[in-house]
Amino acid sequence: MSVFLQNTSLSGINKAALQVLLANELGNNDANAFQLSYAGSGSGYSIGLGQLDFTARTGLAQTLFQNTLVAAGYSPQLALSISNAITTAGTGTSATPPAINLSGFSYGGQPVTVASINAALNSQAGQHVIIADADNEVMAAVNNVTAAVNALTNVTNQAQLSPNNANFNPTAFLQLVDYSNQFGGCSIS
């Protein structure tokens, strides 16, 4: 079973939305959230449920990464420096990920490597931070869709998309949550 689903604080439609995003963002492979992932040409490294890209969503990716490393025992200064090195690596070409310059970084008397970073991201403390961030990400997407549904003037559409209505269509609602997650907003008419 998914580490996210075992440890989430979400329930009901929020938990169902988490399941949709797990399938879409991670292909139901939780491990991708707890390591530096590389999607391919034109992408930078990414982490978390939303696969936050260090080059496309720099601020969000760096914040999650730094908070995760600090929770795993790294100093805030070292976490920031490593985060900047990952962002500076930029995007890769084809199947070749960009090189990360980690020279000069050490933790616990050992050189920092991608493997040691991934171990910190996948530690119990690291997973806790990434799962809490995922819960917040899911709730934001659900709230975004709920606000759009509540703004509908077509009563039939609103009834089908409102989780508190007897005519609720959870499939349509979850499709909107997934759309909102992918494209950053939801507008319904």
N, C-alpha and C positions, 0 to 999 in steps of 0.2 A: 504494500500500500504506500501511497505517496507520503513522504516526510511532511509535505505541506498540509495534507489532509489530516494527518495524525496530530499535528501540532497547532493547527489554526484555531483562532478564537471565533471564527466565523460560523454562522449557522444559517439554515433556511436558504433563501435566494442568494444571499452573499456567498455561502459555501458552494452553491451550484455555479455561481459566476466564477469562483476560484477554479472549479473543475474545468470550465470552458477555457479559461486563460491558461491553465496548465497544459491542456491539449494543444492549444494554438501556439503559445509562446515557446514551450519546452518539448513539444511532442511527447508529453507525459514522461519525460526523462528528467526527473528532479536534479540529477547531478549537474546538468548544465547551469542551473541557478547558483550553485555553490562552487563555481570555478570560473576562471577567466575563459570565456568562450569566444570563438572567432567564427563569424557567419560566412565569411568569404569576401571576394573582391568588393572593394569600396566600403568595407566596414572596418570599424575598430574593434577592440576587445569589448566584451559586454559581460554583465553579471545580473543576477536577480531574476525574479519571476518575469518582469517586463523586458528582460534582456537589454538593460540600459546600456547604450553604446557610449563609450568614452569619447568618441568624436562627434556623434550626433546629439547626444543628450548629456553633455559633459558635466554640468553641475549636478544633476541627479545621480549620475553614475559615480562621480567622485565622492559625493556625500555618503551614499550607501556603502561604497568601498571603504572609505576611511572609518566610518562608524563600525563596520564589520571587523576591520583589522584591529581597531582599538579594543573592541570587545574581546578579541582573541588574544590580547596582551601586547600588541604593538604600541609604541608611543604615538601620540597624535602627530608629532613632527615627522616620524618615519612613515606613518601611514600617508600623510600629505605628500611627502617626497616620492613615494612609490606611485601614488595616484597620478602625480604630475608626469612621472616617467612613462606610465601607461598611456596617458593622454598624448604626450609628445611623440610616442611611437606612431601615432596616426593610423592610417588605413593601410590594409594590405592589398596585394594584387593576386588575383585568382585564388588558388588554394594556399598560397603562402602567407601566413600571418606576419604582421609587422614585427620587427625585432624590438624588444624592450631593453633599454640600457639600464641594467640593475647593478652595474659595477659600483663598488663603494658602499653599497647598502648591506648592513648586517643586522641580524636579530638573534639574540641568544648566543652570540659568539660565532655564528655561522653566516655565510653569505646568503643573501636573499635571492631566491630563485623563483621561477614561475611555479615549480612544484611546492615550495614552501608557502607561497602566497595561496595556492589552491588548498593546501592543508589548513591554513588559517580560515579561509572562507568556508570550508567544509567542517570545521570544528563545531562542537555543540554550541559554543557562544556565537560563532559566526552564523550558523544556521538560524539561531534564535533571532538575530538582527534581520536577516534576509526574509524570514517568514513573517516577522512583524511588519516589515516594509511591504511585503506582498499583501498582507491583510489590509493595510492602509490603501494600497493601490486599488484593490478590488472594491473596497467601500467607496472610494472616490468615483470609480467608474459606475457603480450601481447608483450612487447619489446623483451623478450627472444625468443618467438615463431617467431616473425617477423625476428629477426636476423637469426634464423635457416632456415626459409623459404628463405630468401635472399641468403643464402649460398648454396641452392639447385642448382645442375647442370642440373637436369631434368627439362626442360622448361615447360612441361605440368604440372608437380606437382607444380612448383613454381607459375604458373598462377592461379591454383586452390586455392592456399593458400595465395596469396598476396591480401590484402584488396583493393589495388588500381587497380586491374585487372578486366576486364569485366567478366571473367570466375570464379570469386571468389566463393569459397564454404565456406560460413560462418560456417556451422555446423562442417566441418572438422577442421577449424581454431579454433573454440571454444573448440572442444574436445582436441586439442593440448594445449590450454591455461590451461584447467582443468588438463591435465596430468602434465604439467609443474608445476602447483601449488602443486599438490599432491606429486610429486617425485623430485622436485627441479631442473629440467633442461629439455631441449628439444633437441633432436638430430634427424634429419630427413635425410633420404637418398633416 
